Amino acid sequence: MTRGRVPGALLVPAIGGLIFLVLPLAGLLWRTPWATLPQRLTEPEVVEALKLSLLTASLATLLCLVLGVPLAWMLARVAFPGRRVARALITVPLVLPPVVGGIALLLALGRRGLLGGWLDSTFGVSLPFTTAGVVVAEAFVALPFLVISVEGALRGADTRYEEAAATLGASRWTTFTHVTLPLVAPGIAAGGVLCWARALGEFGATITFAGNYPGITQTMPLAVYQTMESGDLDGAVVLSLILLAVSVTILAALRDRWLAAP
């Protein structure tokens, strides 16, 4: 910890940065129609969008866990050709504009896409503009958060336990399920929570790939956008407040991981 007087050249910008981040949230709370809030929270459109958001975000997180944990293990434990390229490609959705990601998904999984045409003609499966499409779009943008978190946990884990299991004759699968997973379980949990939160707040890829159909693909962020476009500012504020409450809850759940420093 730095002791002594804090230089003004550091203190003033620091306070300004804090105000810059907190002020919009304060504005949201200030503009919230508290008198009609309970009534608005029980409106069918709000409940429907919230249920769909929770469902799709949870399914997207489950998909990310199934795909992301083995992928993170490969990146952290297996030296294969092109590992650096694979790691770079995994992080692309982090910096890619979500709308571009939605277009990419449409060109890959649409009825005339690279894989979508085959899925449609062979199995009759069409993902765009469906609830399943929402799950795919959310998983696409959220997967890197899980992979990066789990890979970091794997790299920070003590490999001596895995080596000891190997010397005792355990296979790689047995070592992975009985030794590695328990060691990195906190990292997987943190990555899963971040993944779920990112999926819940996804907008660009979802509206581009899955559309904005109430009850089918309209999640909370899309409902905020449509409500705002219709001129109902109070309704948009209420929906935004729900997402803010979820974000604060996520931060509280991860406080031991992020806020443990004095």
Steps between C-alpha positions, in 0.01 A plus 500: 500500500624849413530722808511876523313770320343409166620732221228723362599405145388144584216573742299733275493269193426203727197674650395614155519143370289374790239771441501423128409137574252559781311802363310315223392234750382773736307656212330167435395470863389864508278455193343173617120531544497360852128563550398274212797263518317199653226525238746528213708207623196273474404601147477195269755639255757554776445159658515330160825672402654427839408131488640467148820680599557277802429187298720583203786634713497183711495273194777703337708470817445126508611477137807709578590274793474189285717650226715747692641295788659235273622776270661686788663177618643441154645851489651473847623140506563383143777638280356462151591675175313827456416544868581871489282543193216312669528718809492813284193378311319427825542859614367646172137518624623718788603779262266425210197732481201284601307596186788369290491182704130466422563541128780242519265256672236565236748426221618185674178358645232662284303296250747602230802500730807281508347250742143622530399381153610147580324506838180618335504252212615199705331545837249776433671716763492876450660711772454863390202686648427228755550464874780254426660773289497730803687233699757460223555876468540542876738205524711639216570828679521351852723198440831694506427624852473144625800370308729780617390464861539122509830504313636752749387277787664198339828682449496615861417155641772286654581228245669279758166347591436406139851361469452296814176357364675409175783319685235298685366377168203731451404571141475854370121484517504375858752766595289765333174400669636413847794738541497787251133593516489525882819711493359755255137486610505861633637620165232306313231645725628856453529451126151352487353797684677747269388297200139503622507874565645569154238279337222672694608842374565404139328721241676546166561140397157396625298759309703436183494120508176427684288811450273674750180298530312524832476165676744338256821701477432826687730493801528779757754716310286478187192588701681807635583606144146449371344677799734793455421517128128509574549808718431333834801628694366386838454147368854495364630623835317223686644234270845653535462500876441125495821445304683733739374298797625181336840659437531610862405151611769350278758741640395409854536131418855560377601741775745254656675466166507866394452704813720316747776760482501751789 
